[in-house]
Amino acid sequence: MPPADPITESGPAVPAMADAASCGGSRADWDNRPDERHGVDGQGEDTMDLRLPAELVALAGVTRDLPRPSSFLPRHDDLLDGVADWGPVDTSAGVFHLVPVRLERDLPLICRWMNDPATAAYWELSGPQDVSEEHLRAQLAGDGRSVPCVGVLDGAPMSYWEIYRADLDPLARHYPARPHDTGVHLLVGEVADRGRGLGGLLLRAVADLVLARRPSCARVVAEPDMRNTPSIAAFLTAGFRFSAEVDLPGKRAALMVRDRSLRHLL
């Protein structure tokens, strides 16, 4: 669970910065995206261990020397049903696409966003580029339970997302998690894109995308900082409901939930 707030929708006025493409790669880079599989580090205190039943472990011992056809090998992002393959969606603001992060292309841009004063107050990843790099590498080197993405709107990178298995995240220790609960973190990166409703619009689009592409997922969850009222308002606009206040390491959070059963009503 990142130490950050999921979304920065508004904040202190800051000067506009250079065009996104100048730090995050040219528009052509986004039109030639390789298929990538990413995730969060499955080791250490920030993850929950997955334990196999003893009979499965025994079975693995019997079959481990058998050849395995490539079609049976697990995909790196099976825990999230192939985020890289979810594809674009149409929104009233344009065509939106979640594109898994590639460090060589995206790190400078994400680092610039993290050093925006309005962002740094909640994400706590400001500083030299290696701070952002360490945060991203922890996910990219993992088992697929979290996928960092750049949000691309009409071909322009404009937001940073983390799609993660909330039921396998430390967050699950703080609320009654259900199997396959899927969490989202969002940062609207460009100053010009904040304060005009894009946060709520894109949160709804991504939550609906999660529910459409992950049939086993019944709920999309988020945990914005209780102090970040614009963030909470964006989630409410996106059809999430306020479920509870929860104490997380470093913040008091609002647990926001978008239910599959209510997605056509809220």
Disulfide bonds with the S-S distance in Angstrom:
none
